[in-house]
Amino acid sequence: MSAQSLSPRSSVFSQFYALTKPRVVQLIVFCALIGMVLAVPGLPGWAELRLMLIGSVGIWLVAGAAAAFNCIVEKGIDAKMKRTAWRPTAKGELSDVQTLLFSAVLCAAGSALLYVWVNPLTMWLTFATFVGYAVIYTVILKPLTPQNIVIGGASGAMPPVLGWSTMTGDVGPEALILFLIIFLWTPPHFWALALYRVEDYRKSGLPMLPVTHGNAFTRLQILLYTLILFAACLMPFVYRMSSWIYLAAAVVLNIGFFFYAFKLWRHYSDELARKTFRFSLIHLSVLFAALLLDHYLL
């Protein structure tokens, strides 16, 4: 969704919908769904499909609530940044009270859905993720430390764990491997964005790594993280969660990510940083899609 998507005459529904950061939430639900599917041996039955649907809706609601709360906290920062200045809270189209009430309703509805129709563990894990992102990351870590995205990435890495617990009522090692992959993927993904948006972050006053440690240091960190991520992405195969289909996809995707990171490290340009950021999104989506394909074909 872009600045043009929300004109002054846009509907109230569109404004509230924009608060949920739909693209981000879609990726969250997709990753949670991967966790759900992998937790079920073979094809799911009707009862399992129903549970997946309810779990996905509940997770979507709580994730949307966290995104809306984030918009309240960061409305001043959002207004200073071109990438986020279009948000209804930044433009003053929705008040803090309206946004807070919207966030509370979504969180309560999602939590109730998960507690009653899924299981209490998933509800508490999802609520903890809400607190981790909306409060610990947004309010505490983001304005205080350039390692905010590393530490706060734990919240963003939770969706597969939530999906796994939805179907099993517990957290298995397979879910933790998926958590680790997203946790290590987040810093190089986000820092590639921060590199070409560095002036926005400098104006906002946020201590993002390119602002506090410079362009060259950030590029080196991206490169090193892609190497660690490569190793983590092999773990599903090593642990026998998957077979050669996933392994082939993981190797190709991680070589591609490392290639972009290496080029970025050697010769920086904003355009290359944008390409690295875009490829990181393809990397995670295709990686998990390959894991899903592998699960059903072999």
VENRAZI-V977744 format. One record per helix or strand of 2 or more residues. SS is the DSSP state (~ for helix, > for strand). FROM is the first residue (numbers start at 0). LEN is the number of residues. If there is no record, write none. Layout:
SS/FROM/LEN ; SS/FROM/LEN
//
This chain:
~/2/3 ; ~/11/8 ; ~/21/17 ; ~/45/28 ; ~/74/6 ; ~/87/4 ; ~/95/22 ; ~/119/22 ; ~/147/9 ; ~/158/10 ; ~/172/24 ; ~/197/7 ; ~/208/5 ; ~/214/19 ; ~/234/4 ; ~/243/23 ; ~/269/28
//
